[in-house]
Amino acid sequence: MRLVLGSDHAGFELKQELVEYLLALGYKVEDVGTYSKAPVDYPDFAEAVAGALRDGRADRGVLICGSGVGACVAANKIPGIRAAICHDAYSAHQGVEHDDMNVLVLGSRVIGPELAKELVRDYLHANFSGEERHVRRLGKVKAIEAHYLQSEH
């Protein structure tokens, strides 16, 4: 599985730990920044993670900012992105199994590195269930997205 990770300055240290962790587990990882603790804007990195997914360079993404909220809001503005903040193991795998979540968002000021590793592991080991009710609901989500994309043009 090919992964893309991105963060703002608040998530930089956690991102670095997760990149090392995932490389050690044998994943292919693209790090789209930031590359230091110098202040930057989270929407830029949400867009970079989403771009890697939309371009087919990655299968799933992990995005980190201080709380996770701003990065999650920004990522979900991009068509095809289903990002969710998860700070518990159940949400990290259930978001994939039921909602086909493709970006896990973490708050570096909310959780520590060991929990972050557990959440990333659960997220990456999960697969979309394909159950009829989840397929139906995901179809409705995609229809909402398509409707608003069309109405803007």
KOLMARPA-803334 format. One record per residue (C-alpha): residue in three letters; chain; x, y, z. Coordinates in pm, 1 decimal, always signed. Example, Ala and Ser with C-alpha at 12.3 -4.5 7.8 and 13.67 -1.06 7.14 Angstrom:
<recs>
[rec ALA, A, [+1230.0, -450.0, +780.0]]
[rec SER, A, [+1367.0, -106.0, +714.0]]
</recs>
This chain:
<recs>
[rec MET, A, [+0.0, +0.0, +0.0]]
[rec ARG, A, [+128.3, +343.6, -95.3]]
[rec LEU, A, [+83.2, +613.8, +166.5]]
[rec VAL, A, [+106.7, +990.7, +169.8]]
[rec LEU, A, [+165.7, +1185.4, +489.4]]
[rec GLY, A, [+146.4, +1558.8, +544.0]]
[rec SER, A, [+133.3, +1799.5, +833.9]]
[rec ASP, A, [+157.7, +2159.2, +932.3]]
[rec HIS, A, [+422.8, +2279.3, +1177.6]]
[rec ALA, A, [+221.7, +2159.7, +1480.3]]
[rec GLY, A, [+215.3, +1806.8, +1341.4]]
[rec PHE, A, [+570.9, +1800.0, +1208.6]]
[rec GLU, A, [+730.0, +1593.6, +1487.9]]
[rec LEU, A, [+448.4, +1338.1, +1497.0]]
[rec LYS, A, [+458.3, +1308.8, +1118.2]]
[rec GLN, A, [+832.3, +1239.8, +1129.3]]
[rec GLU, A, [+776.4, +961.5, +1383.5]]
[rec LEU, A, [+497.6, +809.7, +1177.0]]
[rec VAL, A, [+700.2, +822.9, +855.2]]
[rec GLU, A, [+984.4, +631.4, +1024.1]]
[rec TYR, A, [+738.9, +385.2, +1178.7]]
[rec LEU, A, [+565.4, +315.6, +846.2]]
[rec LEU, A, [+889.5, +281.6, +651.6]]
[rec ALA, A, [+1010.5, +29.5, +911.4]]
[rec LEU, A, [+689.3, -169.1, +852.9]]
[rec GLY, A, [+765.2, -177.4, +479.6]]
[rec TYR, A, [+514.0, +75.0, +349.8]]
[rec LYS, A, [+592.2, +304.1, +57.8]]
[rec VAL, A, [+561.6, +655.6, +200.7]]
[rec GLU, A, [+547.8, +992.3, +28.2]]
[rec ASP, A, [+608.5, +1280.7, +269.5]]
[rec VAL, A, [+455.2, +1599.7, +126.4]]
[rec GLY, A, [+575.6, +1821.5, +411.0]]
[rec THR, A, [+610.1, +2031.3, +605.0]]
[rec TYR, A, [+975.3, +1964.9, +669.8]]
[rec SER, A, [+1034.2, +2178.0, +980.8]]
[rec LYS, A, [+860.0, +2341.2, +1276.0]]
[rec ALA, A, [+853.4, +2680.3, +1099.3]]
[rec PRO, A, [+493.0, +2812.1, +1089.1]]
[rec VAL, A, [+296.1, +2710.0, +779.0]]
[rec ASP, A, [-71.4, +2686.2, +683.0]]
[rec TYR, A, [-250.3, +2351.8, +718.3]]
[rec PRO, A, [-467.0, +2389.9, +402.8]]
[rec ASP, A, [-154.0, +2367.4, +187.8]]
[rec PHE, A, [-69.1, +2025.2, +327.8]]
[rec ALA, A, [-428.4, +1901.0, +321.2]]
[rec GLU, A, [-429.0, +1985.9, -48.8]]
[rec ALA, A, [-93.0, +1813.0, -101.4]]
[rec VAL, A, [-212.1, +1490.7, +65.2]]
[rec ALA, A, [-539.3, +1500.0, -129.5]]
[rec GLY, A, [-350.8, +1567.7, -452.3]]
[rec ALA, A, [-139.0, +1255.9, -407.2]]
[rec LEU, A, [-455.0, +1049.4, -361.1]]
[rec ARG, A, [-635.9, +1206.3, -655.5]]
[rec ASP, A, [-329.4, +1167.1, -880.1]]
[rec GLY, A, [-300.1, +798.5, -790.8]]
[rec ARG, A, [+40.6, +835.6, -624.2]]
[rec ALA, A, [-100.5, +701.8, -295.7]]
[rec ASP, A, [-376.8, +468.9, -182.2]]
[rec ARG, A, [-437.9, +631.6, +156.5]]
[rec GLY, A, [-331.0, +941.7, +342.5]]
[rec VAL, A, [-251.2, +1060.3, +692.7]]
[rec LEU, A, [-279.1, +1427.6, +775.5]]
[rec ILE, A, [-172.4, +1594.4, +1099.7]]
[rec CYS, A, [-222.8, +1937.2, +1252.0]]
[rec GLY, A, [-251.7, +2057.0, +1610.8]]
[rec SER, A, [-612.6, +1953.5, +1672.7]]
[rec GLY, A, [-687.4, +1775.0, +1346.1]]
[rec VAL, A, [-989.8, +1996.3, +1287.9]]
[rec GLY, A, [-850.5, +2248.2, +1039.2]]
[rec ALA, A, [-671.3, +1987.7, +829.5]]
[rec CYS, A, [-984.3, +1770.6, +822.2]]
[rec VAL, A, [-1206.1, +2059.0, +713.2]]
[rec ALA, A, [-963.2, +2156.0, +436.6]]
[rec ALA, A, [-913.9, +1799.6, +309.3]]
[rec ASN, A, [-1288.1, +1738.1, +286.4]]
[rec LYS, A, [-1327.2, +2032.3, +47.9]]
[rec ILE, A, [-1145.7, +1832.6, -219.8]]
[rec PRO, A, [-1363.2, +1603.0, -434.4]]
[rec GLY, A, [-1306.3, +1235.1, -368.0]]
[rec ILE, A, [-1154.3, +1288.4, -25.6]]
[rec ARG, A, [-1317.6, +1130.0, +275.1]]
[rec ALA, A, [-1115.3, +1251.0, +572.1]]
[rec ALA, A, [-1196.9, +1200.6, +939.6]]
[rec ILE, A, [-1035.3, +1290.3, +1268.5]]
[rec CYS, A, [-985.6, +975.5, +1471.0]]
[rec HIS, A, [-845.9, +970.4, +1820.7]]
[rec ASP, A, [-971.6, +621.9, +1909.3]]
[rec ALA, A, [-908.6, +280.1, +1755.6]]
[rec TYR, A, [-1272.5, +203.8, +1677.4]]
[rec SER, A, [-1316.2, +514.8, +1462.6]]
[rec ALA, A, [-984.3, +456.5, +1284.7]]
[rec HIS, A, [-1092.5, +119.5, +1144.7]]
[rec GLN, A, [-1468.9, +175.3, +1133.3]]
[rec GLY, A, [-1423.0, +488.1, +920.6]]
[rec VAL, A, [-1265.5, +270.8, +651.7]]
[rec GLU, A, [-1497.1, -28.0, +692.9]]
[rec HIS, A, [-1822.7, +171.6, +677.0]]
[rec ASP, A, [-1735.8, +501.6, +507.2]]
[rec ASP, A, [-1437.3, +416.0, +285.3]]
[rec MET, A, [-1234.6, +687.2, +460.5]]
[rec ASN, A, [-916.1, +757.3, +265.3]]
[rec VAL, A, [-750.1, +1017.7, +489.6]]
[rec LEU, A, [-688.8, +966.0, +860.2]]
[rec VAL, A, [-652.7, +1299.3, +1038.3]]
[rec LEU, A, [-475.3, +1324.6, +1372.1]]
[rec GLY, A, [-432.3, +1604.5, +1623.4]]
[rec SER, A, [-74.7, +1613.3, +1747.3]]
[rec ARG, A, [-175.2, +1824.4, +2048.4]]
[rec VAL, A, [-449.6, +1576.5, +2135.3]]
[rec ILE, A, [-279.7, +1235.3, +2115.3]]
[rec GLY, A, [+71.9, +1103.4, +2164.5]]
[rec PRO, A, [+294.4, +905.1, +1930.2]]
[rec GLU, A, [+211.6, +557.7, +2061.5]]
[rec LEU, A, [-162.7, +607.4, +2021.6]]
[rec ALA, A, [-101.2, +764.3, +1679.8]]
[rec LYS, A, [+87.6, +452.2, +1570.1]]
[rec GLU, A, [-196.7, +230.2, +1692.6]]
[rec LEU, A, [-454.5, +438.4, +1506.9]]
[rec VAL, A, [-253.2, +439.2, +1184.9]]
[rec ARG, A, [-206.4, +62.7, +1210.1]]
[rec ASP, A, [-581.1, +5.6, +1262.2]]
[rec TYR, A, [-664.2, +243.4, +975.8]]
[rec LEU, A, [-424.8, +70.8, +736.2]]
[rec HIS, A, [-538.5, -280.9, +826.5]]
[rec ALA, A, [-905.4, -197.3, +767.2]]
[rec ASN, A, [-1088.3, -249.7, +439.0]]
[rec PHE, A, [-1418.3, -115.7, +310.8]]
[rec SER, A, [-1680.0, -381.2, +392.5]]
[rec GLY, A, [-1874.0, -350.8, +67.7]]
[rec GLU, A, [-2194.1, -428.0, +258.7]]
[rec GLU, A, [-2500.9, -306.8, +72.7]]
[rec ARG, A, [-2597.7, -48.2, +336.2]]
[rec HIS, A, [-2248.5, +104.2, +334.3]]
[rec VAL, A, [-2229.3, +104.3, -46.3]]
[rec ARG, A, [-2570.5, +274.1, -57.6]]
[rec ARG, A, [-2468.8, +539.6, +195.4]]
[rec LEU, A, [-2136.4, +605.3, +25.7]]
[rec GLY, A, [-2323.2, +644.3, -302.1]]
[rec LYS, A, [-2538.9, +911.7, -140.2]]
[rec VAL, A, [-2229.4, +1092.9, -12.7]]
[rec LYS, A, [-2079.8, +1086.3, -361.7]]
[rec ALA, A, [-2409.3, +1210.6, -508.9]]
[rec ILE, A, [-2408.2, +1507.8, -268.6]]
[rec GLU, A, [-2053.4, +1590.3, -374.4]]
[rec ALA, A, [-2140.4, +1561.2, -744.0]]
[rec HIS, A, [-2448.9, +1778.5, -703.2]]
[rec TYR, A, [-2252.5, +2065.1, -551.2]]
[rec LEU, A, [-1968.9, +2030.7, -800.7]]
[rec GLN, A, [-2220.1, +2061.2, -1087.3]]
[rec SER, A, [-2410.2, +2350.8, -931.6]]
[rec GLU, A, [-2089.4, +2553.9, -901.2]]
[rec HIS, A, [-2021.7, +2537.7, -1275.9]]
</recs>
